[in-house]
Amino acid sequence: MAKHLKLDAWKKEILTGNLCPYCNDLTKRIKGSEIYGEDTPWADLDFMLCRPCWAYTGVHQKSGIALGSVANALLRDKRRAANQVFDRLYQEAHLTRTQAYLWLAKQLGLNRKLTHIGMFGEETCDLVVELVPPFLEKLRQQTNLRK
């Protein structure tokens, strides 16, 4: 059963990348050159950054909306790992990205609107890494049985 959470203003600000969950400081929109340097592919991209914590997240280049909450180095690594595993759902299982997120929302018992790796904390990212491979293996076995 999906959790129908009502987000208070504080949580909304965190999930939209406007407020740092580590120190509660407001984030600022910056260019990637401040994080990665001038001579990188990310130099001209927008990011939301909490300067005191050095927590950051990317910004959707067309909409200008943060891709989730800002994250420290450990959480960024866990999100990267979760994304690598999650991407296999639509690459190997031939699900659309929307179908993959619907499956994940159901597995995690979350509202679909709150099911995005950019909004996940460390524990939820770890769950993604645990949940996806057995599901893919089950699909492979079902496919082999039908052949």
CORRA-V562406 format. One record per residue. N is the residue number from 1. RES is the residue in three letters. PHI is phi in radians with two decimals (999 if undefined). PSI is psi in degrees with one decimal (none if undefined). Layout:
# CORRA-V562406
n = (N,N)
res = (RES,RES)
phi = (PHI,PHI)
psi = (PSI,PSI)
This chain:
# CORRA-V562406
n = (1,2,3,4,5,6,7,8,9,10,11,12,13,14,15,16,17,18,19,20,21,22,23,24,25,26,27,28,29,30,31,32,33,34,35,36,37,38,39,40,41,42,43,44,45,46,47,48,49,50,51,52,53,54,55,56,57,58,59,60,61,62,63,64,65,66,67,68,69,70,71,72,73,74,75,76,77,78,79,80,81,82,83,84,85,86,87,88,89,90,91,92,93,94,95,96,97,98,99,100,101,102,103,104,105,106,107,108,109,110,111,112,113,114,115,116,117,118,119,120,121,122,123,124,125,126,127,128,129,130,131,132,133,134,135,136,137,138,139,140,141,142,143,144,145,146,147)
res = (MET,ALA,LYS,HIS,LEU,LYS,LEU,ASP,ALA,TRP,LYS,LYS,GLU,ILE,LEU,THR,GLY,ASN,LEU,CYS,PRO,TYR,CYS,ASN,ASP,LEU,THR,LYS,ARG,ILE,LYS,GLY,SER,GLU,ILE,TYR,GLY,GLU,ASP,THR,PRO,TRP,ALA,ASP,LEU,ASP,PHE,MET,LEU,CYS,ARG,PRO,CYS,TRP,ALA,TYR,THR,GLY,VAL,HIS,GLN,LYS,SER,GLY,ILE,ALA,LEU,GLY,SER,VAL,ALA,ASN,ALA,LEU,LEU,ARG,ASP,LYS,ARG,ARG,ALA,ALA,ASN,GLN,VAL,PHE,ASP,ARG,LEU,TYR,GLN,GLU,ALA,HIS,LEU,THR,ARG,THR,GLN,ALA,TYR,LEU,TRP,LEU,ALA,LYS,GLN,LEU,GLY,LEU,ASN,ARG,LYS,LEU,THR,HIS,ILE,GLY,MET,PHE,GLY,GLU,GLU,THR,CYS,ASP,LEU,VAL,VAL,GLU,LEU,VAL,PRO,PRO,PHE,LEU,GLU,LYS,LEU,ARG,GLN,GLN,THR,ASN,LEU,ARG,LYS)
phi = (999,-1.25,-1.42,-1.78,-1.48,-1.71,-1.52,-1.38,-1.03,-1.10,-1.15,-1.08,-1.13,-1.20,-1.16,-1.64,1.34,-1.57,-2.35,-1.40,-1.29,-1.54,-2.21,1.12,-1.42,-1.26,-1.58,-2.25,-1.38,-2.38,-1.60,-1.02,-1.05,-1.22,-1.69,-1.81,1.76,-1.23,-1.69,-2.27,-1.12,-1.72,-0.99,-1.65,-1.41,-1.60,-2.43,-1.81,-2.31,-1.72,-1.11,-1.05,-1.71,1.01,-1.65,-2.65,-2.58,-1.31,-2.14,-1.06,-1.19,-1.50,-1.53,1.37,-1.63,-1.04,-1.41,2.63,-1.37,-1.22,-2.39,-1.39,-1.05,-1.10,-1.16,-1.06,-1.12,-1.18,-1.14,-1.07,-1.12,-1.11,-1.13,-1.07,-1.26,-1.07,-1.02,-1.11,-1.06,-1.67,-1.49,-1.66,-1.57,1.01,-1.59,-1.30,-1.04,-1.09,-1.08,-1.12,-1.20,-1.12,-1.05,-1.11,-1.02,-1.12,-1.09,-1.54,1.19,-1.96,-1.12,-0.99,-1.15,-1.80,-1.77,-2.65,-1.00,-1.16,-1.81,-1.42,-1.57,-1.05,-1.11,-1.19,-1.08,-1.07,-1.10,-1.02,-1.10,-1.37,-1.39,-1.20,-1.00,-1.10,-1.13,-1.11,-1.11,-1.08,-1.10,-1.05,-1.12,-1.13,-1.16,-1.16,-1.17,-1.38,-1.32)
psi = (130.3,140.9,126.1,86.7,139.2,119.2,130.7,171.0,-37.4,-47.6,-37.9,-41.4,-35.9,-49.0,-23.1,8.4,10.0,-16.8,137.3,126.4,-12.6,-40.7,-1.8,18.1,151.9,144.0,166.4,144.9,129.1,171.2,150.5,-23.3,-27.9,-25.5,-49.4,-12.5,166.5,-37.2,48.9,159.7,-16.9,0.8,-39.4,-0.7,154.8,145.5,157.4,130.8,135.5,109.1,-44.5,-36.3,-15.5,35.4,138.3,165.3,158.8,167.2,133.7,121.7,-27.8,-45.8,-22.7,9.2,139.1,147.4,7.2,-160.5,156.1,151.1,144.8,-179.6,-43.1,-46.7,-37.6,-41.0,-42.4,-38.3,-39.1,-45.3,-42.4,-41.1,-40.1,-42.4,-43.9,-41.1,-26.7,-24.9,-42.2,-12.7,-46.7,-36.5,-2.9,36.4,153.8,164.2,-40.1,-45.3,-39.2,-42.9,-33.6,-43.4,-46.2,-41.6,-43.4,-44.3,-37.7,-9.9,35.1,156.2,137.2,-36.4,-20.2,7.4,90.0,132.8,-30.7,-12.5,-6.6,149.3,-174.8,-47.0,-40.8,-37.3,-41.6,-38.5,-41.2,-45.9,-32.4,-37.4,-37.0,-49.5,-44.0,-35.2,-44.0,-39.8,-41.3,-42.9,-41.5,-44.2,-40.7,-39.6,-41.7,-35.2,-31.9,-17.5,none)
